[in-house]
């Protein structure tokens, strides 16, 4: 199945069909020669929309803070 993308050049704006194997790579518009990136596939929609998209967000924050946890003060 092909990926449908639009050329980012405001003077062109042609709709392009790009093979799926080109996801994450750079391609050239056949009409105006503008180089553009083909986006990766969208993440699967989760059943519970309130669930965070990244499960490891807390671990990333700990690594940035040097492993220290910060506690919020309750009012």
Secondary structure, DSSP 4 states (H G I P E B T S, - for coil): -EEEEE---TTT--EEEEEGGGTTSEEE-TTT--EEEPPPPPPPPPSSTTS-S-TTHHHHHHHHTTT---PPPP-
